Amino acid sequence: MQKLFFLSFFLSGGLLAKAQQQHTVSGTIKDQKTGEVLIGASLILLEQKGHGGLSNDYGFFSLTAPRGQYTLVISFLGYENDTLHISLNKNITEAVNLRPGESTLQAITVSGRNNDNIIRTLPGVQSLSVQEIKDVPVIFGEKDVLKTVQLLPGVKSGGDGQAGFYVRGGNADQNLIVLDGATVYNASHLLGFFSTFNSDAIKEVTLYKGDMPAAFGGRLSSLLDIKMNDGNNKEYKVSGGVGLIASRINIEGPIVKDKGSFMISARRTYADLFLKLSKDTNLNKSILYFYDINAKANYQLTDKDKLFFSAYLGKDDLGFLNLFGIIWGNTTATLRYNHIFSSKLFSNTSLIYSNYNYNINVTQTGNAVTDVSKIKDFSLKEDLQYYAGSAHKINAGFDFTKHIFAPGVFNTSQNSSFNSLTLQNKYSLDLAGYLSDEWNVSDKIKLNYGLRLSSFLLTGPGSFYTYDVNGNPIDTATYSSAKIVKVYANLQPRFAATYQLDEVSSVKFSYARNVQYLHLLSNSTGSNPTDLWIPSSNNVKPELSDQVSAGYYRNSDDNTYEFSGEIYYKNLQNQIDYKNGAILIANQNVESQLVYGIGRAYGLELYAKKKFGKLTGWISYTLLPHKNRFLFNRISTEVAKGFITDISGGIIGSGRLKAVLPGDQVQCVQVIVHIGVYAIHLNG
């Protein structure tokens, strides 16, 4: 099987000989007004049936065709079409600038209403434009990326008003959230009521429900890929707003006109300012606020070289008098270098930094305790895209990440009855390489197949315990710095196929295996600042999932209406749960509190959307039975548990039953009926 996989890539190289009689048109697609690159713009060669493509994450495109005269049509939602008449007697480069339409939600030219959902190979993919996010009504008027994502099929809210979410029966930690390539470990403000993402700074949001591209991995359920605006390289602009609980400002403009730009976006709540007006000393001495700052800059070094830098800084501060205080936040930074080797080969190199930390202070009757915890990532990522002829687009690359886990440093005052404690730091390396091919077999059949090879190394320094089935330590080993404690390696095949029935409908099928090496320990359904991340170890195995999905997709009324129905089955291994009364904080032996099991999830997702006109919006329906089975050896104290939630506009009914079965097994069964309704927006 593995030989056949690689053989297919070598066979695709046979196109190189044919390519000697073919030529390529390549270039970058931008917004004519702001200079922002346009991601996912459609390109079609009218004289070549079924021959087209999409611009990549940096607006780059490449199309190859036999020598001849062609009409190239470029379209993007909310922009007027551009038509180029090109002569392919040699390789040529075109700079395409699309003019925005009168309405950001409606394409001016009817043929500009693309059918990407029909021709896109991967099923289970939902893309949201920033305008769609801004038009969804949300609590306190704060536009929220994650609250909008919760209205999509297959996505369940973490609780009333919570920004956390679950996808297709997975857990909250099984969602990979990346902001310009950097992992965001806690994507919520104010204990989960708001997400960390300021919509003023966001260009595009894409959710992959399990069938993520081979370039990504590390989570089982989904990938939420969020991209920030580049900034206006034509003129300076300042915008902002004042809301019920927060104010925001956005500044953008050219560094050098048409060559580089910057964007700075910030917001802050001011609930703490109102607290100071209170006559109650318990309130006016309390603290309650959050802020976040997004910044991005880019500069065109040459026609083939471009440099990007983006950063995010967010912080929450919550405190009551001098008795309690908690500060938590994320910091990310991404440095990217784009290089165009040729009209067919595009590369992106990224250096990425991510840091999540929290600090807790508690003072009571002479006892003062502080707790500091953090997780840091340092990453190097290389992505290559090779447009091998008219039918193949090959993606290849690698990523290397060093994780540093600091689970907690507990300091106490001299008069405290508690002892200070420093939990052992843990270190790991995450290595992965991938290779995939997007193959247009014919004008009706498209394949996307690939392989991701990942390895995870837990390293010293430190002492590492081995536990028996009851969680008692039976052995310990000490390792020096950089010594390997445990190694895991996994192959993750990805396959997706699309068969286009006609111009307006298609069917899709996919299979994907995903592996997760990092695990979140939390005793709540929502997102808490004190949630603890741990790596896979000699006791904790990587979580595995195998997902199969199929769907039917149809557009109508010249792509004004979009409909899809998907079914899927997901098998889960090495799932983590906790013993009754588990102690997760300030526990050096936290792995002894864990139990492991298997699970499965299968369901139906229906989605209908109206994209154009005065009345726009979508409605989704999800049916999801979900089962987990955990094995408890010689544990007989487990009792039945259950909960019911009712969330307006989201989950209308869910239930979970946890019960003891013969043979010391515990089974969790969850059935969810989810109806998400996007409130309608009126244009004009």
N, C-alpha and C positions, 0 to 999 in steps of 0.2 A: 504493500500500500504506500509506504513512504517513498519507494523508488518511483512508483507511478506518479506520485505528487510532484517530485522534482523533475521527472521526465517531461511533464506538461509544460514546465517553465522553459526547458531547453527547446521543446518543439516550437514554442512561441517565438523563439529566436530565429526560426526559419523565415519569419517575416522580414528579417533584415535584408535578405537578398532581394526580396520583392520591393523593399523600400528604395532601392536604387532607381526605380522608375517612378517613385512617388516623391512628393514634396510636402512640407509642413508649414502651416500658418500658426504662429504662436504670438502671445502677447499678454497684456494685463488689462483687466476691465475695471474701470473706476467710475465713481460718481462725478459727473461733469461739474457739479456745483461745489462740492466739498473736497474732492480728491480722494475720498474714502474708497478702498478697494471693495468690490462687490463679490461676496462669497456665494457660490452656487448659481451664478448666472448661466442661462442656457444658450448654447450655440448650436446652430443647425446649418449644414450645407444642403441647400434645397435640391441640388442636382444629384445628391447621393442619398437615396432613401434610407432612413434609419441611421444616417451618419451624423453624429453630433456629440456633444459633451457638456461638461459643467466646469466653471472656473473653480480652482481649488481654494484653500483657506486664505490665500494671499492674492486672490484675483487672477492668478496665472492660468492660461489655457494653452492647449496644443492639439491641433487637428491635422491629420495626415491623409492625403488623398492623391490619386493619380494625377499626372500632369493635365492641366485643363483650365477652363474658365468656370468660376463658381460664384454663387450668391450666398454670402454668409449672413445669417440673421442672428442677432444677439438680443436677448430679452431678459428682463428681470422684473419681478413683481414691484409695481409702483413706479416703473420707469417706461419711457417711450422706447419702442424698438429702434435698433440701429441696423441698417442694412449696408453691407459692404460688398462691392463687386471686385473680386480678386482674381489675379492670374497666377496660377500655381505652376510656373515654369522654373521656379527655384524656391528655396526656403525663404519665407518672408516673416516680418514682425509687424504687428499692428497694435497700436495703442488705442483702445476703445474707451470712449467716455460717454456714458449714458446719461440722458437728461431726465431728471425727476419729473413725474407727472404732476398734475394738479392736486391729486390726492395720493397720499402715501399708501393707501390701502387698495387703490384701484388702478389697474394698468390702462393706459390711454388707448393703445392699439390692441384690438381684440385678440390678435394672434399672439400678443405678449403674455397671455394667460397660460403659463406653462403647466405641464402635467407631470412634474417631477415625482409626485407620489405614485404615478403609474409606472414610470420607467426606472425609478430608483430600485437597485437590486436588493438592498437590505430591508427586510420587513421590521416592524416594531420601531420605526424611527419617526419621531415627531419634532418638527422644527417650529420655533416661535420667533417672529420678528419682534423687534423692540416696540413697534407700534401696537401689535396685538397685546403685548404685556401691559402697555400703558392704558389700553382701553378696557381692561378688565377691572371692575369695581372691587376694591379691597378695603380692609379695615383701616379707619382713620385717614383714608386717602393716600396712603403710602403704597405706591406701585411695587409689587413684590414678585420676583421671578419664581420663587419656590411655591408661593400660593397659586400662581397660574399653572405651574407644572402639575399641581395636585388635581386640577380639573381634567387632566388628560386620561384616557382609558388605561387601566392597569396600574394606576398610581393611587395609593391610599395615604391620607393624611396621618401624621403621627399623633393627632389629637386635636381637640378644640383649639383653634387659633394657632396651632403649631406649624412651624416652617419645615419640620422634619417630614420625611415621606418614605413610603415603602413601595416597592415595585414588584409586581407579579409574585407575591407571597414571600419576598425576601425580607431581610432585616434592614434597619436604618443604616448600619455600617456597610451594607453590601452595595451601596451606591457610590460610584467614583465621581466626585464633583471636582472639576478642574476649571480654573480661571486663567485664561491665556497659558494653558499648559501646566500650571502649578496646582497641586492638590490642596483643597480646602477641607480641613478636618472637621471643623465645626462651623456650619454655614448658617448660624442663627444669631440674632440679637434678642435681648430682653427675654432670656430663658425660652427662646423658641417662637416668640410672637412675630418676629420679623426676620427676614433673611439678610445675609450680609451683602447682598448684591444691589447696588444702586442702579436703577434702570436708566438713569441719565448717562451712565458710563458704558452701557451694554450695547453691542452691535447685534448679536445673534445668540440664540440658545437652541441647542439640539439635544434631545433625549434619545438614547439608544437603549431599548429595553431588552438587554441580554445579548442581542446580536450586534455587539460592538465591533468596529474594525480591528484587524489584527494588530494595528499600531498601538492599541490600548489593552490593558489588562489590570489585574490586581483586585477586581471586585466581581461578585457573582451576578448581581441583579441588573445594574444599569450603569450607563455613562452619561453624565450631564456635562456637556461641553459648552462652556460659556466664553464668549469672545468679547473683548472690550473694543470700543471705538478707537480708531487711529488718531482722530483729530482732523480738523479742517486745514488743508494746506493752501487754501485760496485767500482766506480773510479771517480776521480775528472776530470771535463771537463770545459773548457772555450771556448766560441764561441762568435761571434759578427759580425758586418758588418757596412759598411759606405754607406749611401744612398745619394740621391740628397739633401734631406732636413733634414735628421736625422741620427744619429748613435746609435747603440745599442750594448749591451753586455749581455751575459748570463753565469752565474757561477753556477755549481751544483756539488754535491759530497756527499759522505757518512759522516754522523755524527759518526756512528759506522757501519762498513761494515756489510751489510745484515740485519741491525736492524733499521737504521734510515738514513735519507737523508735531504738535503736542496736544495733549488733553489732560486737564486736571478737573476732577469732579469730587465734591465733598458734601457730606450732610451730617447734621448733628441734631439730636433731640434736645428738648429743653424742659422736660418734666421737672428736673431738679431746680430750675429757676423759679417755677411756680411753688415748689415745696418751700423755698426760702421765704415766700410771702406769708406762709402760714404762721399763726400765733402759737401753734402747738410746737413746743421745742422738740418733741419726738419726730416731727416731720421736717422742720426747717433746718435740722442738723443732719438730715439723711441725704443720701446721694442716689440718683437714678438717672442715668443717661447712657447713650452710646454715640459713637461717631465712626465714620469710615471715610477713607480717602482713596480714590483711584487715580492713577497717573499713568500716562503712556506717551512715548515719543518715538518717532521713526525718522530715518534719514536715508535718502537714496544716494549711496556712495558713487555708483556708476550705473550704467544701463542694466547691468547684470548683478549688481550687489546692493543689498538693502539691509539696514540694521534697525532692530526694534528693541525697545526697553519698556517694560510695563511693571507696575508695582501696585500692591494693595496693602493698606494698613487699617485695621479695624480694632476697636476696643469697646468693651462694656464695663461700666463701673456701677456696682450696686452696693449700698451700705446703709445700715441703720444705726444711727448714733455712733458710739465707739464700740458697740457690742458685736457687730457683724459687718464684714465687708468681703466682696468678691470681685476681682478684676480678671477679665479674660479677653482674649483676642487672637486674631490671625494676622500674620505678616507673610506676604508672598512677593517674589521678584522673579522676573523672567527676562533674560537677554537672548535675543534671537538674531541669527544671521542667515539671510536668504541669498542663495547664489544660483544663477541660471548657467549651467555648464553649456547647454546647447538648446536648440528649439525643442528638444525632446526630454532633456534631463534637468530636473529641478531639485534643489536640496534645501533643507532647513536644519540648522544646528541650534540647539537650545541649551542654555545653562539656567537651571531652575533652583530656587530656594523657597522653602516653605517652613513656617514656624507657627505652631499653635501652643499657647500656654495659658495657665490660670494661676491666680494667687488668692488664697482664702485666709482671712483673719477672723478669729473668734476670740472674744474676751468675755469672761463670766466669773464673777466672785473670785477675782485674783488670778484666775487661770487665763493665760494668753497663749493661743496656739496659731501658728501660721503654716500653711501648706502651699508649696510651689511645685508645679508639675508642667512638663512640656514635651512636645515631640517635634523634632527637626528633621528636614529632608534636604539633601544636596543631590542634584540630579544633572546628568548629561544625557541629551537625547539627540539622535541623528535620524532624520527622515529623508528618504529619497523617493522621487516619483519619476518613472521612466515611461514615456509614451511610445510604446513599441509598435509602430504602425497604426493603422486605422482601427484595429480591433482590440488591442491590448493596452492596458495601463497597469504597470507593475509598481507596487509599493514595497519598499524594503527599508530596514533600519534597525536600530538598537537603542536601548536606554539602560542607564546605570544609575542606581539610586542608593545612597547611604542614609540609613535611618538611625536616629539617636533617640532613644526613649528614656525620659527622666520621669519615672512614675510618681515621685514625691519626695520632698524634703520637708519634714515636720520639725519646726522649731518651737520651743516652749519657753515661757518666762521663768526666771529663777524661782519664783514662788509657786510655780505650777505643780500640781500633783501628777502631771503627765511627764513622761520622758521624751526627749527629742529622738527623732528617728529619721534616718536617711535610707530610702529604698534604693536598691542596686540599679544603676543604669544598665540598659541593654542596647546592644549595637547589632545591626544587620546590614547586609548588602542584598540588593535586589537587581538581578541582571536579566535582560530579556533581549531577544532578537526576533524579527518577524520578516515574513515574505508573503506577499499576496498578489493576486492578479485579478483585474476587472476585465472580463472577456466578453465582448459583443460577438456572440457566435453567429447571429443573424439579426435581421431587423426585428425579430420577435423574441429571440432567446438571449438572455444575458446571464452570465455567471460571475460570481465573486467568491473566490476560494483562496485560502491562505493557511499559514501555519505560524503559530507563535510558540517559541521555546523560552520558557522562563526558569530561572533558578533562584533559590533563596538561601542565603548563608547567614546563620546566626553565629556571631563571633564574640570572643572575650573582649575585655577582661571581665571576670566575675565567677561566682560560684553558682552552679546549676544543679537543681534537685531532680530526682526521679521519684515518682509517687506510685503507690500501689493502687488497686482498684477502689479502695476506700479513701484515697486522698492522703494517706500517711507517707511521709518521706522515707524511702528505703535506701537511697544512695545520694551522694553529692560528689561533684567533681569541680575542680577549680581550673580555670583557663586564663592564660596571660593575654595581653592585648593582641588583637588581630588573629588569635588562634580560633580555628573553626570548631564550633560546638556541634552544629547539625546542618546538613545540606538537604534541600529538597529540589527536585527538578521535575518539570511537567511539560508535556507537549499539549498544545491547545489548538486543535484544528478548527477552522471556521469555513463554512460553506453556505452560499445562498444562491438561489436561482430565481429568475423572473421569466415568465412566459406572457408576452403581451397578446391578449386575445384579439384586440382591435385597437383603434386609436384612443379609446376612452376607458379601457379596462384591462386588467392583468391579474394573474395569480402568482403567488410567491411561496417559496419554501426555504427554510434555513435550518442549519444545525450549528451549534456553537458550544464549545467547552470553555469554561472560565475557572480560574484558580484564584483564591484569595489567601494571602500570607499574613495580613494584618487583621486584628480582631478587636472589636469594641466591646468592653465590658460595661454594661449599664443595667441598672435595676428599674428603669422607667421606660415607658413607651415613647416619651418625648425626648428632646435633645437637652442634655444638661451640660453645663460647663465642666463638671467634674467627671464626666465619662472618661474611662481609662482605655487607652489603646495598648495592646500587647502584640508582640510578634509571634509567629509560629516558633515552636521550640521542640525539644526532645519529648515533651508531653503533649503539646498542642499541635495537631497536624493541620496542614492547609485545608481550607474548605474548598469543595469541588462542586461544580454544577454542570449538568448536561441539559441543554434546552433544544427542543425541536418545535418549530412553529410554522404555520401556514396561514395564508390569508388571501382574500379577494378584495380588489381595489377598483373603484369605478368613479369616474367623473361624468358630469352631465352639464348641459346648457353651456357649452364652450368653456368648460373647466370652472364655471361659477360655483358649482356644487361638488363637494368631495365626500365620498363614502368609502369606508373600509370595514371589513370584518376579519378578525384574526383569532385563531385558536392556538394554544401552545401547551406543551407538557415539559416540566422541568424536574429533574431528579437531583437531589441535594445530598452531599456526603459530608461527614465530619462537622455537623452543625453543633453549635455551642449553646448550652444552657447552664443554669446554676443550681446548686443544692439549695434546699430550704434553709433560710437563715444565712446565706452566703455573705461573707465579709469581703467587699471588693476594694475598699479604701484602706490605706495604711496597712496592707497585708503583704508581707514579703513572700508568703507562700500562696499567692492568689490563685495559682494554677491548680492547687489542691481543691479549690471550691468549684471546679468546673466538671460538667458531664457532657458527653458527646452523643450524637445520634444522627439519624438520617431523616430526610424529608422529601416531600414531593408536592408540586403545585401544578395545577392545570386549570385552564380557564378560557373564557370567551370574552372578546373585547369588540365593541361596536362603536363606530365613530362617524358622525356626520357633521359637515362644516359648510357654511356659506361664506365664500371668500370675497365676493364683490357685490357692489350695490349699496343702497342706503341702509339695508338691514344685513348685518354680518354677525357671525358667531358660530359656536359649535355646541354639540351635545354628545356625551359619551356614556356608555353603559359597560359595566364590567361584572362578570360572574366568575368568582374565584374560590373553589374549594382548596384548602391547604392543610397538609398533614405533616407533623413532625413526630418522630418516635425516638425517645432517648432511653438508654439502657442504664439502670441503676443496679449495681451489684450490692446485695445485702443492705439495701436502703428500703425501709418499709413505712417511713413516716410521711411520705408524700400524700397530700390531700387534694381533693378536687377543687379547681378554681374556675372562675368564669368572669367575663365582662361583656357589657353591651355598650356600644357607642352610637350616638345619633348626631351627625354633624350636618348642619343645614348646608345644602348645596353640594355636599360631598357624599360621604358614606351614609346611606339611609338605613342600613341595618347590618350589623356584624356581630358575630358571636364566637367565643373561644371556650372550649371545654378541655380541661386537663385532668386526666384520671389515671389511676393505677391499673395496670393490666397484669395478668398472671405472668410470672417469670421476672418480676421486678423491672417491668418496663413501663414507661410513661408515654402516653400518646396525646398529642395536641391536635385537635381538629378545628380548623377555622374556615368558615364559609362567609364570603363577603359578597354583597350586592352593592355595587357602586354606580351611582348616577351623578356625573359631573356636568353641570350646565354653565356654559360661559354666557354671562349676561350680554345682551345684544348692544351693538354700537350702531348709531345712526350717523351716516355721512351726509353732510350738507344740510 
